[in-house]
Amino acid sequence: MSRKKTKVAIVALVLLAIVTGCVIGSSKADTKGVSGTVNVAGSSALLPLVQSAAKTFMDENPDSVINTNGGGSGQGLQQVSDGTIDIGDSDLFAEEKLDKKSASKLVDHQVAITAIAPIINKDAGVKNLTTKQLIAVFTGKVTNWKQVGGNDCRIVLVSRPSSSGTRATFEQYALKNHASQSNQSLETDDSGTLIQMIQSVQGSIGYVALSYLTGDPQVGIVSINGVKPTLKNVYNGKYSVWNYEHMYTKGQPKGAAKAFLKKMMSQDYASKIEAMGYGVAYKLSAAAKATRQKGE
């Protein structure tokens, strides 16, 4: 190969690294000795991972402060766009919540994968629903669990607000773009609160990220078409109710924000991500990627 062609090849590789750098982290994250304050808010589905990563980061960097909050994907995107926070967490692409001009100013850092699972009060007596039944339940076409093979118990929907990225993901991939009924008397985008509602309200059903179901939440986890919501089934393409988790910055991150994102996206943090119920993109099979590309 000539010297000129070698230079061209090197430049191409460098450009490729820049383009993919927001998706694939380095194998090691050298983020020690960092100082500064980073304010993060948004997706409740991503919140447990961000909180855990923040604690680890601050333990390694005592002069740093990482403030983490939920509020929903829409709120996180709006706040980072407004410049009131440093990082906005989202289950959705910015273009799905912001206008084109605002979204174009944000940089996407894809840190994980979140699968969303339907959860149910155990008194309902249901362990599996077909897609057709799930749509009927969340659109109010059936109102008693006995209509879908469960106990004689009234169905109570625990809703999420319109700003919720978890709701958008669930409606798109579980309900096949059907809008779910809103129950404002039982509406929350706090996943921990939602689980508590499901535990205490007879006949209730909602949905949360798998990261909230790693312990023993005392709720029923519903399979869809006989497929359990697990990371294994996400990776092999059998379970399609999942989405990429994004952490957006306004422009390229700097200082402590840059170091914090580098830590989260490094391959040496991947085992921690999976231990908390999240997935990592490099384990997705071709079948899983194909379902996402088709929007199934």
C-alpha positions as CSV (number, residue, x, y, z in Angstrom):
1,M,0.0,0.0,0.0
2,S,1.3,3.5,-0.9
3,R,2.0,6.1,1.7
4,K,-0.8,8.2,0.4
5,K,-3.3,5.3,0.7
6,T,-2.1,4.5,4.2
7,K,-2.8,8.1,5.3
8,V,-6.3,8.0,3.8
9,A,-7.0,4.7,5.6
10,I,-5.8,6.1,8.9
11,V,-8.0,9.2,8.5
12,A,-11.0,7.0,7.7
13,L,-10.4,5.0,10.9
14,V,-10.1,8.1,13.0
15,L,-13.4,9.5,11.6
16,L,-15.1,6.2,12.2
17,A,-14.0,6.3,15.8
18,I,-15.4,9.8,16.2
19,V,-18.7,8.9,14.8
20,T,-19.2,5.7,16.9
21,G,-17.6,7.1,20.0
22,C,-21.0,7.9,21.5
23,V,-22.2,4.3,21.2
24,I,-19.2,2.1,22.0
25,G,-17.1,2.9,25.0
26,S,-13.5,2.2,25.5
27,S,-12.5,-1.1,27.2
28,K,-11.1,0.8,30.2
29,A,-12.3,4.0,31.8
30,D,-9.4,6.0,33.3
31,T,-11.6,8.6,35.1
32,K,-9.8,9.1,38.4
33,G,-8.9,12.5,39.9
34,V,-11.9,14.4,38.4
35,S,-13.5,17.3,40.1
36,G,-16.7,19.3,39.4
37,T,-20.5,19.1,39.6
38,V,-22.8,17.4,37.1
39,N,-26.5,17.7,37.1
40,V,-28.4,14.8,35.5
41,A,-32.2,14.3,35.1
42,G,-34.8,12.6,33.0
43,S,-35.8,8.9,32.3
44,S,-37.0,7.1,35.4
45,A,-36.1,3.8,33.6
46,L,-32.5,4.8,33.5
47,L,-32.4,6.4,36.9
48,P,-31.2,3.4,39.0
49,L,-28.2,2.8,36.7
50,V,-27.3,6.5,36.7
51,Q,-27.6,6.7,40.5
52,S,-25.4,3.6,40.9
53,A,-22.8,4.9,38.4
54,A,-22.8,8.3,40.2
55,K,-22.0,6.7,43.5
56,T,-19.2,4.7,42.0
57,F,-17.8,7.8,40.2
58,M,-18.0,10.0,43.3
59,D,-16.3,7.3,45.5
60,E,-13.4,7.3,43.0
61,N,-13.5,11.1,42.6
62,P,-14.2,12.6,46.1
63,D,-14.0,16.2,44.6
64,S,-16.8,15.5,42.2
65,V,-20.6,15.7,42.7
66,I,-23.1,14.0,40.4
67,N,-26.7,15.1,41.2
68,T,-29.3,12.6,39.7
69,N,-33.1,13.0,39.3
70,G,-35.9,11.5,37.4
71,G,-38.9,13.4,36.0
72,G,-39.3,11.6,32.7
73,S,-37.6,11.6,29.3
74,G,-39.4,14.6,28.0
75,Q,-38.4,16.7,30.9
76,G,-34.8,15.6,30.8
77,L,-34.5,16.4,27.1
78,Q,-36.2,19.8,27.6
79,Q,-33.9,20.7,30.6
80,V,-30.7,19.8,28.8
81,S,-31.8,21.6,25.7
82,D,-32.6,24.7,27.9
83,G,-29.1,24.4,29.6
84,T,-30.5,24.0,33.1
85,I,-28.9,20.5,33.5
86,D,-25.7,19.0,32.1
87,I,-27.1,15.6,31.0
88,G,-30.6,14.7,30.0
89,D,-31.6,11.0,30.3
90,S,-34.1,9.6,27.8
91,D,-35.6,6.4,26.6
92,L,-36.2,8.1,23.2
93,F,-34.3,9.8,20.6
94,A,-34.3,13.6,21.1
95,E,-36.1,14.1,17.7
96,E,-39.1,12.3,19.2
97,K,-39.6,14.9,21.9
98,L,-38.0,18.1,20.7
99,D,-38.2,20.2,17.6
100,K,-35.6,19.6,15.0
101,K,-33.5,22.7,15.7
102,S,-33.3,21.9,19.5
103,A,-32.6,18.3,18.9
104,S,-29.8,19.1,16.5
105,K,-27.8,20.8,19.2
106,L,-27.7,17.7,21.4
107,V,-25.2,14.9,21.4
108,D,-26.5,11.4,21.9
109,H,-24.6,9.0,24.2
110,Q,-26.2,5.5,24.1
111,V,-25.3,3.9,27.4
112,A,-27.5,0.8,27.8
113,I,-30.6,-1.0,26.7
114,T,-33.8,-1.1,28.8
115,A,-36.5,-3.8,28.5
116,I,-40.0,-2.9,29.6
117,A,-42.2,-5.5,31.4
118,P,-45.9,-5.5,32.1
119,I,-46.5,-6.0,35.8
120,I,-49.7,-7.0,37.6
121,N,-51.2,-7.3,41.0
122,K,-51.0,-11.0,41.9
123,D,-54.7,-11.2,42.7
124,A,-55.5,-10.8,39.0
125,G,-54.3,-14.4,38.3
126,V,-52.7,-13.7,34.9
127,K,-49.2,-14.7,33.9
128,N,-49.4,-14.3,30.1
129,L,-51.2,-12.1,27.6
130,T,-51.2,-12.1,23.8
131,T,-50.5,-8.9,22.1
132,K,-54.2,-8.6,21.2
133,Q,-55.2,-9.1,24.8
134,L,-52.6,-6.6,26.1
135,I,-53.9,-4.0,23.7
136,A,-57.5,-4.7,24.8
137,V,-56.5,-4.3,28.5
138,F,-54.6,-1.0,28.1
139,T,-57.2,0.5,25.7
140,G,-60.1,-0.4,28.0
141,K,-61.8,-2.8,25.7
142,V,-61.8,-5.4,28.4
143,T,-62.5,-4.4,32.0
144,N,-62.3,-7.6,34.0
145,W,-59.4,-10.1,34.3
146,K,-61.8,-13.1,33.7
147,Q,-62.2,-11.9,30.1
148,V,-58.5,-12.8,29.5
149,G,-58.3,-15.9,31.5
150,G,-57.7,-14.4,35.0
151,N,-59.8,-14.1,38.1
152,D,-63.1,-12.3,38.4
153,C,-61.5,-9.0,39.3
154,R,-61.9,-5.4,37.8
155,I,-58.9,-4.2,35.8
156,V,-57.3,-1.1,37.1
157,L,-54.7,0.7,34.9
158,V,-51.8,2.5,36.6
159,S,-50.8,5.1,34.0
160,R,-47.7,7.1,33.1
161,P,-47.8,10.7,31.9
162,S,-47.5,11.7,28.3
163,S,-43.9,12.9,28.9
164,S,-42.8,9.4,29.8
165,G,-40.3,7.7,27.5
166,T,-41.2,4.3,29.2
167,R,-44.8,4.9,28.1
168,A,-43.8,5.8,24.5
169,T,-41.6,2.6,24.3
170,F,-44.4,0.4,25.7
171,E,-47.1,1.8,23.4
172,Q,-44.9,1.5,20.4
173,Y,-43.5,-2.0,20.8
174,A,-46.0,-3.8,23.2
175,L,-49.2,-2.1,22.1
176,K,-48.2,-1.7,18.4
177,N,-48.7,2.0,18.5
178,H,-52.1,1.9,20.2
179,A,-52.6,4.8,22.7
180,S,-53.2,3.5,26.2
181,Q,-56.0,4.9,28.4
182,S,-55.0,7.5,30.9
183,N,-55.9,7.1,34.5
184,Q,-54.9,10.4,36.1
185,S,-56.0,9.3,39.5
186,L,-53.3,6.6,39.3
187,E,-50.6,8.2,37.2
188,T,-46.9,8.4,38.0
189,D,-43.6,8.3,36.2
190,D,-41.8,7.2,39.4
191,S,-41.3,3.5,38.8
192,G,-40.8,2.7,42.4
193,T,-44.1,4.4,43.3
194,L,-45.8,2.6,40.4
195,I,-44.6,-0.8,41.7
196,Q,-46.0,0.1,45.1
197,M,-49.4,0.9,43.5
198,I,-49.5,-2.4,41.7
199,Q,-48.7,-4.2,45.0
200,S,-51.5,-2.5,46.8
201,V,-54.3,-2.0,44.3
202,Q,-56.3,-5.1,43.5
203,G,-56.5,-5.9,39.8
204,S,-54.0,-3.3,38.8
205,I,-51.6,-3.5,35.9
206,G,-48.7,-1.2,34.7
207,Y,-45.3,-1.5,33.3
208,V,-41.7,-0.9,34.4
209,A,-38.1,-1.4,33.3
210,L,-36.5,-4.7,34.2
211,S,-34.0,-2.8,36.3
212,Y,-36.8,-2.3,38.9
213,L,-37.5,-6.1,39.0
214,T,-34.1,-7.5,39.9
215,G,-35.1,-8.2,43.5
216,D,-38.5,-9.5,44.8
217,P,-41.0,-6.7,44.0
218,Q,-44.0,-8.8,45.0
219,V,-45.8,-8.2,41.7
220,G,-46.6,-10.5,38.9
221,I,-44.5,-10.2,35.7
222,V,-46.5,-10.8,32.6
223,S,-45.2,-12.7,29.5
224,I,-46.2,-11.5,26.1
225,N,-47.2,-14.2,23.6
226,G,-45.6,-16.7,25.9
227,V,-42.2,-14.9,25.9
228,K,-40.8,-13.8,29.3
229,P,-39.4,-10.3,29.5
230,T,-35.7,-11.1,30.1
231,L,-32.4,-9.8,28.9
232,K,-31.7,-13.2,27.3
233,N,-34.9,-12.9,25.2
234,V,-34.1,-9.3,24.3
235,Y,-30.6,-10.4,23.1
236,N,-31.9,-13.3,21.0
237,G,-34.7,-11.2,19.4
238,K,-37.7,-13.0,21.0
239,Y,-38.8,-10.0,23.2
240,S,-39.0,-6.7,21.4
241,V,-40.3,-4.3,24.1
242,W,-37.0,-2.5,24.7
243,N,-35.2,0.6,23.7
244,Y,-31.8,2.2,23.8
245,E,-31.1,4.4,26.8
246,H,-29.7,7.8,25.9
247,M,-27.8,10.4,27.9
248,Y,-27.8,13.7,26.0
249,T,-25.5,16.6,26.3
250,K,-25.8,20.0,24.7
251,G,-22.7,19.9,22.5
252,Q,-19.8,17.7,23.3
253,P,-19.4,17.0,27.1
254,K,-16.5,18.5,29.0
255,G,-14.8,18.1,32.4
256,A,-16.7,15.9,34.9
257,A,-19.6,15.3,32.6
258,K,-17.3,13.9,30.0
259,A,-15.5,11.7,32.5
260,F,-18.8,10.4,34.0
261,L,-20.1,9.4,30.6
262,K,-16.8,7.8,29.7
263,K,-17.1,5.7,32.9
264,M,-20.6,4.6,32.1
265,M,-19.9,3.7,28.5
266,S,-16.7,1.7,29.2
267,Q,-16.6,-2.1,28.6
268,D,-15.3,-2.6,32.1
269,Y,-18.6,-1.2,33.4
270,A,-20.8,-3.6,31.3
271,S,-21.0,-6.3,33.9
272,K,-22.4,-3.8,36.4
273,I,-25.0,-2.6,33.8
274,E,-26.2,-6.2,33.3
275,A,-26.2,-6.9,37.0
276,M,-28.7,-4.1,37.5
277,G,-31.1,-5.5,34.8
278,Y,-30.0,-3.4,31.8
279,G,-28.7,-4.7,28.6
280,V,-25.6,-3.8,26.6
281,A,-25.8,-3.1,22.9
282,Y,-22.9,-5.3,21.7
283,K,-24.8,-8.5,22.8
284,L,-27.8,-7.9,20.6
285,S,-28.2,-10.6,18.0
286,A,-28.9,-9.9,14.3
287,A,-32.5,-10.9,15.0
288,A,-32.9,-8.4,17.8
289,K,-31.4,-5.6,15.7
290,A,-33.7,-6.5,12.9
291,T,-36.9,-6.3,15.0
292,R,-35.8,-2.8,16.1
293,Q,-35.1,-1.7,12.6
294,K,-38.5,-2.9,11.5
295,G,-40.1,-1.2,14.5
296,E,-41.8,-4.4,15.6
